[in-house]
C-alpha cells in the first residue's frame, strides 16, 4: 500500500510538468536584441517569402513538448512569448515534427505519457515601413 501511495505522489508531481512546452532561444546577434514587446504582437509567418518587409534575424527558437498533453498552438504560443522577450515582432516557422503513431503508443505504454513534439523557428524583427525587395 505504501508503494502505491509513493507512486501516486510521484506521478502527481511529474504530470503537471509534462504539459509544459519548453522553448530555447539562441541569440544570433546580441546587438539586434530589442526591448520586450507583447507576445500577442508577434506575427507568425509560415515561410520567409510571406514576410511583407525587410527583416533582421534575431534568434533561433527550438521548442519541445509532450505531444499527449500539449498542442501545436501551445508550442507556437511559447515561441511567440520567447520572441517577444527579445523584441522580435515576428517568427518564421521552420519545422514542426510530430512523433509517429508507433512512438506515441510506445511512450503511452512505457511511460504513461506522450512522445515529444519538436518545433523550430527563426525570431525576426520586421523593419517597419519597408517592403520586401523582389529578386
N, C-alpha and C positions, 0 to 999 in steps of 0.2 A: 504494500500500500504506500509506503514511504517513497519507493522508487517512482511510482506513478505520479505522486504529488510533485516530486522534484522535476520530473519530466514535463509536467504541465506548466510549472513555473518557468522553466527554461523556454518552452515553446511560446508562452505568452510574452516573454521578454524579447524574443527574437522576431516574432511575427510583425510587430509594428515597424521594425526597421527594414523588413523585406519589401515593404510597399514604397520605399523611398527611391527616388531617381537621383543618381549621383552624376554630376557633370564636372569634368576637369576643364580648366582653362589654361591654354598655353599661349602666353603673350608673344606676338611676333615682333613687335617694335614698341618698347615701353614709352617712347616719346609720342606715340599715337593714341595712348590711353587718355580718355576724356573724363569729365565729371559724370557720375552716375545719372541715369535717366529712369523714368518709369518703365518697368518691363512691358506694360501694355502698349508702349510707343515703339517697341521693337518689331519690325516687319519681317516676316519670313518669306524668303524667295526660294523657289524650288530649283532654279538654275541661275547662273551668273548673267545669262542673256536677258533675264527678266528684270534685272536691276535697272531702274529708269535713268540713273545718272552715274557720273564718275564716283568711285569709292576708294577708300583706303582699307586695306586688310589690317585688322587689329589682333585677332586671336583665333586659334583653333579650339573648337569645342568637341569634347568626347563625352558621351553620356552612356550610362549603363543602368539597367533596371530589371527587376524581376518581371517577366512577361505575364505571369499569372495574376499579379496584383497591381500592375500599372498599365497605362495605355500610352499610345504614341503621343496623344495630346498632353499627357503629363510630362513626357520626355521633352516635347517642344517647349512647354512652359518653363521647365528647368533651364533649357538652353537660353530662352529669352531673358530669364532672370539673371543668369551669369553674364550674358552680353550687355544687359543694361547696367550692371555693376561697373563695367569698364567703359561705359559711354558709347557702346556700339548701338547704332539705331536700326540695324538690320542683321539678319543672318542668311547665309546661303546654305541650304541643306546639301549635304554630300550623300552619305549612305545611311540607311536605317536597315539593320539586319534583324530579322525575326528568327527565332530559333525554329528548327524543323519540328514537325509533329512528333517524330521519334524522340528528339531532345526534350520536348515538353513532357511527354509521357514518362520518360526516364527520370526527369527531375521531380515530377509529381510522385512517382512511386518510391524513388530512392531518398528524396529529401523533403517531400511533402510540400513543395513549392513549385515555382515555375522556372524555366530556363531563362537565361539572360538575353534581354533585348539590348542592342547597341545602336548608337546613332552618332554621326559625325556632322559637323557644320563649321562654317567659317563666319566668324563675327566680323562685321564690316561697319564702316561709317560712310553712309551715302552723303556726299557733299551737296548741301542744299543749293538749288539754283543751277545745277549742272545738268547737261543732257549727255547721255552716252554717245560717244563718237562711233559712227558706223565704220567698220573696217572693210 
